[in-house]
Amino acid sequence: MKSLKVLDQYKTKNSVLDLHPAQPHDPITTSGPLTNIRFFLGTFGWLSYGALDDFRMLNNLTNNFKHIKGLDSTNGRECVKLALLYVGFGQQTEKEILGNTMDTAKSALYHEVIKGLFPLVDLATHTGYAGGLEKYGADIVGSSVPYYSNILLEMVAHECVRSPSGTEKCAESRKRHIGNDIVHIVWSEHVADYSPSTIISQFGSIVIIIYPLPNGLFRIAVARKNDVPNSICPVTHNMVLRKELLPTLIRQTAFVANQLARTSSGHYEGPFKTRQDKAAIVLDKCCELRKFQEIVARLLCPLPKHIDISKTPRAGLATPNSSSARK
């Protein structure tokens, strides 16, 4: 009865009581330069005494930026650059092969296979590994580059026929980039076998030659220097492949060959080891010692710049070490 009387108090002669469901309040949002940092550190549990040994503060010094930039510029994936050459009918000399252009390489089959090997990317907007081509303009190296990548690998092909020609700078650029590549992939339409010593190069150690056959198959020849181990795979010398298998297997073989040549030299370090060394340099030269209270206080409750928390009375309190905190 009491509830009915309460309802009658809200009713009038010509109106009806409207009952609306309760609406949730808008979520409380915070803003500021340290909001995301606090959320990130709190999510991983790094705002506790137990994580003190895993937490370092970096100095905000200009001299240390070069070490941090060195770490950021180190690629986290394996980077491979190789040469891609086209040999037309009757071509045998280095000058003839390096002088090929898109006008002379008119084989539709060649362009179809190369497109499957390395799709083209625009060099002006490309943000990944470019094999040194990013240092030159489009008038020297062209506007596009053959490129392939996956989660662990980036491959760039210095395709001879795609780079501009006609000037001395273009010819010099072709020779320099191809001469510095370890692996050469050669498409040969000549009746005679391609000689691996045709392109004079100090670094060229492995040559993978593709011969298109009249029956639609492809014969693969693999040549290597004596200091490279004889374990290049999955494609081996004189293997015959179908067109559907050609791009994937040639790409994998080029990667294995490149790694064998680099590791056999004794001076190769993978991307993970390189980044580990760069990170160790940053920790050694760019870190500063701060009390844990000061670190947390600056993140959770930042003070004006003119106040130094290290000089406050409570800053001198002993900081429990990580072992006692875990206990």
C-alpha positions as CSV (number, residue, x, y, z in Angstrom):
1,M,0.0,0.0,0.0
2,K,2.8,2.4,0.8
3,S,4.3,1.8,-2.7
4,L,1.1,2.7,-4.3
5,K,0.9,5.9,-2.4
6,V,4.4,6.8,-3.5
7,L,3.4,6.2,-7.1
8,D,0.3,8.4,-6.7
9,Q,2.4,11.3,-5.6
10,Y,4.2,11.3,-9.0
11,K,1.0,11.1,-11.0
12,T,-1.1,14.0,-12.0
13,K,-4.5,14.2,-13.6
14,N,-3.4,14.4,-17.2
15,S,0.1,12.8,-17.1
16,V,1.5,9.3,-16.9
17,L,4.6,8.3,-15.0
18,D,7.6,7.5,-17.3
19,L,10.1,4.9,-15.9
20,H,13.5,4.9,-17.7
21,P,16.2,2.3,-17.1
22,A,19.3,3.5,-15.3
23,Q,22.0,4.6,-17.8
24,P,25.6,3.8,-17.1
25,H,28.0,6.7,-16.5
26,D,30.6,7.5,-19.0
27,P,34.0,5.9,-18.3
28,I,36.4,8.0,-16.4
29,T,39.2,9.1,-18.8
30,T,42.5,10.5,-17.9
31,S,44.8,12.5,-20.1
32,G,48.4,13.6,-20.0
33,P,51.8,12.7,-21.4
34,L,52.3,9.8,-18.9
35,T,48.9,8.1,-19.0
36,N,49.9,5.5,-21.6
37,I,53.2,4.9,-19.9
38,R,51.6,4.3,-16.6
39,F,49.1,1.9,-18.2
40,F,51.8,0.0,-20.1
41,L,54.1,-0.4,-17.0
42,G,51.2,-1.3,-14.7
43,T,49.9,-4.0,-17.2
44,F,53.3,-5.8,-17.2
45,G,53.7,-5.4,-13.4
46,W,56.7,-3.1,-13.6
47,L,55.5,-0.7,-11.0
48,S,56.3,-3.0,-8.1
49,Y,59.5,-3.7,-6.1
50,G,59.8,-7.1,-7.6
51,A,60.5,-5.6,-11.0
52,L,63.1,-3.2,-9.8
53,D,66.0,-5.3,-11.3
54,D,64.3,-5.3,-14.7
55,F,63.7,-1.5,-14.8
56,R,66.2,1.1,-16.0
57,M,65.9,4.8,-16.5
58,L,67.6,6.4,-19.5
59,N,69.5,9.7,-19.3
60,N,68.0,12.5,-21.3
61,L,71.4,13.5,-22.7
62,T,72.0,14.5,-26.3
63,N,75.2,12.4,-26.5
64,N,73.2,9.2,-25.7
65,F,70.7,9.7,-28.6
66,K,73.1,8.2,-31.1
67,H,73.2,4.9,-29.2
68,I,69.4,4.8,-28.9
69,K,69.1,5.7,-32.7
70,G,71.6,2.9,-33.4
71,L,69.3,0.4,-31.6
72,D,66.2,1.7,-33.4
73,S,67.8,1.6,-36.8
74,T,68.9,-2.1,-36.4
75,N,66.5,-4.2,-38.4
76,G,64.8,-7.0,-36.4
77,R,64.5,-9.2,-39.5
78,E,67.1,-10.9,-41.7
79,C,68.0,-8.6,-44.6
80,V,69.2,-10.0,-47.9
81,K,70.1,-8.2,-51.1
82,L,70.9,-10.1,-54.3
83,A,71.5,-9.4,-58.0
84,L,69.0,-10.2,-60.7
85,L,70.4,-10.5,-64.3
86,Y,68.8,-11.1,-67.7
87,V,70.9,-12.8,-70.4
88,G,69.4,-12.6,-73.9
89,F,70.1,-14.7,-76.9
90,G,73.7,-14.4,-78.0
91,Q,74.9,-12.3,-75.0
92,Q,78.1,-13.5,-73.4
93,T,80.1,-10.5,-72.1
94,E,79.6,-8.4,-68.9
95,K,79.0,-5.2,-70.9
96,E,76.2,-6.8,-72.9
97,I,74.5,-8.3,-69.9
98,L,74.7,-5.2,-67.7
99,G,73.5,-3.1,-70.6
100,N,70.1,-4.8,-70.8
101,T,67.1,-2.6,-70.2
102,M,63.3,-3.1,-70.2
103,D,63.3,-2.6,-73.9
104,T,65.8,-5.4,-74.6
105,A,64.3,-7.8,-72.0
106,K,61.1,-8.4,-73.8
107,S,60.5,-12.0,-72.6
108,A,57.0,-12.1,-71.1
109,L,58.0,-15.4,-69.3
110,Y,60.9,-13.7,-67.6
111,H,58.8,-10.8,-66.2
112,E,56.1,-13.3,-65.1
113,V,58.6,-15.4,-63.1
114,I,60.4,-12.4,-61.6
115,K,57.0,-11.0,-60.5
116,G,56.4,-14.2,-58.6
117,L,59.8,-14.1,-57.1
118,F,59.8,-10.5,-56.0
119,P,56.7,-8.2,-56.3
120,L,57.5,-4.6,-57.1
121,V,57.2,-1.8,-54.5
122,D,57.4,1.9,-55.0
123,L,60.8,3.0,-53.7
124,A,59.6,6.5,-52.8
125,T,57.0,5.2,-50.4
126,H,58.7,2.0,-49.3
127,T,59.5,1.9,-45.6
128,G,61.2,-1.4,-45.3
129,Y,64.7,-2.6,-46.3
130,A,65.8,-1.3,-49.7
131,G,69.3,-2.7,-50.1
132,G,71.0,0.7,-50.3
133,L,68.8,1.9,-53.1
134,E,67.1,4.5,-50.9
135,K,70.3,6.7,-51.0
136,Y,69.9,7.4,-54.7
137,G,67.3,9.1,-56.8
138,A,64.9,7.6,-59.3
139,D,67.0,8.8,-62.2
140,I,69.8,6.5,-61.0
141,V,68.2,3.4,-59.6
142,G,64.6,3.6,-60.9
143,S,61.3,4.3,-59.2
144,S,60.4,0.7,-58.2
145,V,62.3,-2.2,-56.6
146,P,61.6,-6.0,-56.5
147,Y,61.0,-6.8,-52.8
148,Y,59.8,-9.8,-50.7
149,S,59.2,-10.0,-47.0
150,N,57.8,-12.2,-44.3
151,I,57.8,-12.2,-40.5
152,L,61.5,-13.0,-40.3
153,L,63.0,-12.0,-43.7
154,E,63.3,-9.1,-46.1
155,M,64.8,-9.6,-49.6
156,V,65.6,-6.9,-52.2
157,A,66.7,-7.7,-55.7
158,H,69.0,-5.3,-57.7
159,E,67.3,-6.0,-61.0
160,C,69.7,-4.8,-63.8
161,V,67.0,-4.2,-66.5
162,R,64.9,-2.1,-64.2
163,S,67.5,0.6,-63.4
164,P,67.9,3.5,-65.8
165,S,70.7,3.4,-68.4
166,G,72.3,5.8,-70.8
167,T,74.6,7.8,-68.4
168,E,77.9,7.0,-66.8
169,K,76.4,7.3,-63.3
170,C,73.7,4.8,-64.1
171,A,76.2,2.3,-65.4
172,E,78.4,2.8,-62.4
173,S,75.4,2.3,-60.1
174,R,74.5,-0.9,-61.8
175,K,78.0,-2.3,-61.5
176,R,78.4,-1.2,-57.9
177,H,75.2,-2.7,-56.5
178,I,75.4,-6.0,-58.5
179,G,79.1,-6.3,-57.6
180,N,78.4,-6.1,-53.9
181,D,75.7,-8.8,-53.9
182,I,76.7,-12.2,-52.7
183,V,74.0,-14.2,-54.6
184,H,73.3,-13.7,-58.3
185,I,70.1,-15.0,-59.9
186,V,70.6,-15.2,-63.7
187,W,67.8,-15.8,-66.2
188,S,69.5,-17.1,-69.4
189,E,67.9,-17.4,-72.8
190,H,71.2,-18.0,-74.5
191,V,71.9,-21.4,-76.2
192,A,75.2,-21.8,-74.4
193,D,75.5,-22.2,-70.6
194,Y,76.2,-19.1,-68.6
195,S,79.7,-18.8,-67.2
196,P,79.6,-17.8,-63.4
197,S,82.8,-15.7,-64.0
198,T,81.1,-13.5,-66.5
199,I,80.3,-10.8,-63.9
200,I,83.6,-9.8,-62.2
201,S,82.7,-9.4,-58.5
202,Q,84.7,-9.7,-55.3
203,F,81.6,-10.5,-53.2
204,G,79.6,-12.7,-55.6
205,S,80.0,-16.2,-54.2
206,I,76.9,-18.1,-55.5
207,V,75.2,-18.0,-58.9
208,I,71.8,-19.5,-59.5
209,I,71.0,-19.8,-63.2
210,I,67.5,-20.4,-64.6
211,Y,67.3,-21.9,-68.1
212,P,63.8,-22.0,-69.6
213,L,63.3,-25.2,-71.6
214,P,61.1,-25.8,-74.7
215,N,58.8,-28.1,-72.8
216,G,57.8,-25.5,-70.3
217,L,60.0,-26.7,-67.5
218,F,63.1,-24.9,-66.1
219,R,66.6,-26.3,-65.5
220,I,68.4,-24.8,-62.6
221,A,72.2,-24.6,-62.4
222,V,74.0,-23.7,-59.1
223,A,77.6,-22.5,-59.0
224,R,79.6,-21.5,-55.9
225,K,83.0,-20.5,-54.8
226,N,85.3,-23.1,-53.1
227,D,85.0,-21.4,-49.7
228,V,81.1,-21.8,-49.7
229,P,79.9,-25.1,-48.2
230,N,78.4,-27.6,-50.7
231,S,75.0,-27.7,-48.9
232,I,72.9,-25.2,-50.9
233,C,69.3,-26.3,-50.9
234,P,66.4,-26.9,-51.5
235,V,67.3,-26.5,-55.2
236,T,70.4,-28.4,-56.2
237,H,72.5,-28.3,-59.4
238,N,70.8,-29.4,-62.6
239,M,67.4,-29.8,-60.9
240,V,64.3,-29.3,-63.2
241,L,61.3,-27.5,-61.9
242,R,57.8,-26.6,-62.9
243,K,56.8,-22.9,-63.2
244,E,54.5,-23.1,-60.2
245,L,57.3,-24.2,-57.9
246,L,60.0,-21.9,-59.4
247,P,59.4,-18.6,-57.4
248,T,59.2,-20.2,-53.9
249,L,62.1,-22.6,-54.3
250,I,64.4,-20.2,-56.0
251,R,63.8,-17.6,-53.3
252,Q,64.4,-20.1,-50.5
253,T,67.6,-21.3,-52.2
254,A,68.9,-17.8,-52.6
255,F,68.3,-17.1,-48.9
256,V,70.1,-20.4,-47.8
257,A,73.0,-19.6,-50.2
258,N,73.3,-16.1,-48.8
259,Q,73.4,-17.4,-45.3
260,L,76.0,-20.1,-46.1
261,A,78.3,-17.6,-47.7
262,R,78.0,-15.1,-44.8
263,T,78.5,-17.6,-42.0
264,S,81.4,-19.2,-43.8
265,S,83.3,-15.9,-43.7
266,G,83.3,-15.9,-39.9
267,H,82.1,-12.3,-39.5
268,Y,78.4,-12.7,-39.6
269,E,76.0,-12.0,-36.8
270,G,72.3,-12.4,-37.1
271,P,69.8,-9.6,-36.4
272,F,68.9,-10.8,-32.9
273,K,72.5,-10.9,-31.8
274,T,73.1,-7.5,-33.3
275,R,70.1,-5.9,-31.6
276,Q,71.2,-7.6,-28.3
277,D,74.7,-6.0,-28.6
278,K,73.1,-2.6,-29.4
279,A,70.8,-2.9,-26.4
280,A,73.7,-3.7,-24.1
281,I,75.4,-0.6,-25.2
282,V,72.3,1.5,-24.4
283,L,72.1,-0.1,-20.9
284,D,75.8,0.5,-20.3
285,K,76.1,4.1,-21.5
286,C,72.6,5.6,-21.3
287,C,71.2,4.4,-18.0
288,E,71.2,6.3,-14.7
289,L,70.7,5.1,-11.2
290,R,67.5,6.3,-9.5
291,K,65.7,5.3,-6.3
292,F,62.6,3.2,-7.0
293,Q,60.5,5.7,-5.1
294,E,61.6,8.5,-7.4
295,I,60.8,6.5,-10.5
296,V,57.3,5.6,-9.4
297,A,56.6,9.1,-8.1
298,R,57.6,10.7,-11.3
299,L,55.3,8.4,-13.3
300,L,52.3,8.4,-11.0
301,C,52.4,11.9,-9.7
302,P,54.8,14.1,-11.7
303,L,55.9,17.3,-10.0
304,P,56.9,20.6,-11.5
305,K,60.4,20.7,-12.9
306,H,61.7,23.1,-10.2
307,I,61.0,20.5,-7.5
308,D,63.5,17.7,-7.1
309,I,62.1,14.7,-5.3
310,S,65.5,13.4,-4.5
311,K,66.0,16.3,-2.1
312,T,62.8,15.7,-0.1
313,P,63.1,14.4,3.5
314,R,61.6,11.0,2.6
315,A,63.9,10.5,-0.3
316,G,66.7,9.4,2.0
317,L,64.8,6.4,3.3
318,A,66.4,3.0,2.5
319,T,65.1,1.3,-0.6
320,P,64.3,-2.4,-0.1
321,N,66.2,-4.5,-2.5
322,S,64.5,-6.9,-4.8
323,S,65.3,-10.0,-2.8
324,S,63.7,-8.7,0.4
325,A,60.7,-7.4,-1.5
326,R,60.1,-10.8,-3.0
327,K,60.2,-12.2,0.5
